[in-house]
């Protein structure tokens, strides 16, 4: 419940995923449908970029260590 914005919600579920649904609904209510999709997309892109960077660094380290062995 947000008294300043004069809104709130109550969620009743009969599921083991009720907390996840509540969190998703809360994000949707705070940011709106477009912003929630935007933040999710940005998060996925960042995860992919970080993962790619980690693999690239590992590749470079292996190349350097192989050259030093030769």
C-alpha positions, 0 to 999 in steps of 0.5 A: 500500500502506498498512501502517498500515491493513494493505491495498493493491492492485496494478492491471494493465491493458492500456489507455491509461486504466490511470492513471485507473482506478488513481486512481479505484480508490484514491479508492474504496478510501480513502473508500468507495463512498458518500464517493467519490460524495459528494465527486464530487457536491460537486465538480460542484456547486461547479464549477456554482456558480462557473461561474454566479457568473462569468456573473452577474458578467459580466452585471452588469458589462455592465449597468453599462458599458451604463448608463455609455455611455448 
